[in-house]
């Protein structure tokens, strides 16, 4: 079974069903099917979820894809992702 470490502060949201997505950067791809979340600060805390959808996209499109662009404008998204991935860059796509 695929395993994913998660920070402790997210455990209540996963258990309540409020957190139903994850954004990963330069990590092993997630695949459909069962996945085990393991709390990075308390490895005995584990939650099995079922992955039903995966999508690959630039970070600049993720908030819109998840319907959260109002609460996650570009700078908020980038700041949040840098908590876990300090080297991440935000590439704005230019469309004509």
C-alpha positions in Angstrom: 0.0 0.0 0.0 1.3 3.5 -0.8 2.2 5.6 2.2 2.2 9.3 2.7 3.6 11.3 5.6 1.4 14.1 6.8 1.9 16.8 9.4 0.1 16.4 12.7 -2.0 19.5 12.3 -3.8 18.0 9.3 -4.9 14.7 11.1 -8.2 16.2 12.4 -9.1 17.5 9.0 -8.4 14.1 7.4 -10.4 12.3 10.0 -13.4 14.7 9.6 -13.4 14.5 5.8 -12.5 18.3 5.5 -9.2 17.4 3.9 -9.8 15.5 0.7 -6.9 16.5 -1.4 -3.1 16.7 -1.2 -0.6 18.6 -3.3 2.8 17.0 -3.8 6.0 18.4 -5.3 8.9 16.2 -6.6 7.7 13.2 -4.6 6.7 9.7 -5.7 3.5 9.9 -7.7 0.3 8.9 -5.9 -1.9 6.3 -7.6 -5.5 5.4 -7.4 -6.5 3.0 -4.6 -5.8 2.7 -0.9 -3.2 5.0 0.7 -2.0 5.1 4.3 -1.5 8.5 5.8 1.1 8.4 8.6 1.6 11.3 11.0 5.2 12.5 10.8 5.3 13.5 14.5 3.4 10.5 15.8 3.9 7.5 13.5 1.4 5.4 15.5 -1.3 7.7 14.1 -2.4 6.2 10.8 -5.4 6.7 8.5 -6.3 4.6 5.5 -8.0 6.6 2.7 -9.1 5.6 -0.8 -7.5 7.8 -3.6 -10.2 8.2 -6.3 -8.6 10.9 -8.5 -5.1 12.1 -9.4 -4.2 15.1 -11.6 -0.8 16.6 -12.5 -0.6 20.4 -13.0 1.4 23.5 -12.3 1.0 24.8 -8.8 -0.4 28.0 -10.2 -3.5 26.0 -11.3 -4.0 23.9 -8.2 -6.2 26.3 -6.2 -8.6 26.8 -9.1 -8.8 23.1 -9.7 -9.7 22.5 -6.1 -12.2 25.3 -6.1 -10.2 27.2 -3.5 -8.8 30.1 -5.4 -10.5 32.7 -3.2 -8.9 31.4 0.0 -5.6 30.4 -1.7 -4.5 33.3 -3.9 -1.1 32.7 -5.5 1.1 34.1 -2.6 -0.9 32.3 0.1 -0.5 29.0 -1.9 3.2 29.6 -2.4 3.8 30.4 1.3 1.9 27.3 2.4 3.7 25.0 0.0 7.1 26.5 1.1 6.4 25.2 4.6 7.0 21.7 3.3 9.0 22.4 0.1 11.3 25.4 0.7 12.7 25.3 -2.8 9.4 25.4 -4.6 8.8 28.1 -7.3 5.5 29.5 -8.5 5.3 29.7 -12.3 2.5 31.9 -13.6 1.4 30.7 -17.0 0.8 33.4 -19.6 -2.2 32.8 -21.8 -3.2 34.9 -24.8 
